[in-house]
């Protein structure tokens, strides 16, 4: 068995779902995308008396839940099975909504560019406990915004063969991105059969789906791209401040998106997700790492599992501005909760500052945090240790078990050995190594891993076709950003201190 986390009774889950369905059928949802709205009306759904809101009846919702796959396989760029999304399988994935990067070489927080993104993708490709990539932050500094979604996907597809969590920034963004991914499949049917990406669909809130989300959802369903429905449930602002009330609102948003996806194309893979936050009444901010938001995360995940649906949550992140004690505490606590709750796709590693800022040192730190959380939820079973009399006899005879055959056989799988970013040295050895603090160790680990990146080839014709797709969307820009080559040898490993001061070189 594995550790599990349950915070709601079966009776309360039933009441929450019943109330959500009542709201959907009586209050309804404002569907601002005209094509989606018409698709729903053609399916037989009705409007309220004003004609503005679509009413989703319980039978339609239940039919949609029944037609949603309980799990699905993600494939890599080479069309090989990569992982299964569903059950209690836990995958940690970088957050995907950053606007800035915390430059670990200068200590500056600034707008990110394409060079930053390539370094991120190279680093993430080699992280053992970050399952697959996300188009983690925008690069609007050197690419026009209307094509920046496709440009991020291009850089990901040519830097890593792993699957990717992505999404479109505009109403017409998905077709271009789907065409890119289809270049690595035989045809559209092959892309549907072997998806390599999950796209995020964000509910607008206030019982409303905007034009962009509606069209993106339709286009993803047509292209067979699995979607994660991610409401930004703000407790105390646009959702009730209480947990149960917020859960009802959250379920309304997700079940609406799920139902629309199944009406668009039955069998579309849909992940029950979210990015909740608690509105801070004094600071007027929306902390996603707040304990109330984490409570809401694990609670809606339990509701989703009661329906047999795959799950996603924004966890393993921090609202802090630096890789410091707050970032470590918020990240590890929520990463561990996510693992115990069995969240299938955990979005958040690498993120700081209300998911606005991405940090490469935090990403390598989070890789270790996620590895420990995954180790914690390993299946618990006897391993040649019941009965234990042989081990008792060996201890009595030798005064230790370090060379016991049982220890030699099982320690590689039972003991989690961290990378240097986590300090496990005694004080004397630590001081001999330069007394490096956490941030300095993390910066050094970034440079070490970047130097180990192994590039691979992309068919030049496919590469050129993807670049042409991006350029077709240009308005004023004429050339794509120049991307950095893979370095022939490691760059000097100079790390920045926590306030931008020059740090020690790694010894």
Buried (B, 14 or more C-beta within 10 A) or exposed (E): EBBEBEBBEEEBBEBBBEBBBEBBBEEBBBBBBEBBBEBBEEBEBBBBEEEEBBBBBBEBBBBBBEBBBEBBBBBBBEBEEBBBBBBBBBBBBBBBBBBBBBBBBEBEBEBBBBBBBBBBBBBBBBBEBBBBBBBBBBBBBBBBEBBBBBBBBBBBBBBBBBBBBBBBBBBBBBBBBBBBBBBBBEEBEBBBBBBBBBBBBBBBBEBBBBBBBBBBBBBBBBBBBBBBBBBBBBBBBBBBBEBEBBBBBBBBBBBBBBBBBBBBBEBBBBBBBBBBBBBBEEEEBBBBBBEBBBBBBBBBBBBBBBBBBBBBBBBBBBBBBBBBEBBBEBBBBBBBBBBBBBBBBBBBBBBBBBBBBBBBBBBBBBBBBBBBBBBBBEEEEEEEEEEEEEBEEBEEEEEEBEEBEBBEEBEEEEEEEEBBBBBEEEEEEEEEBBEBBBBBBBBBBBBBBBBEBEEEEBEEEBBEEBBEBBBEBBEEBEEBBEEEEEEEEEEEBBBBBBEBEEBBEBE
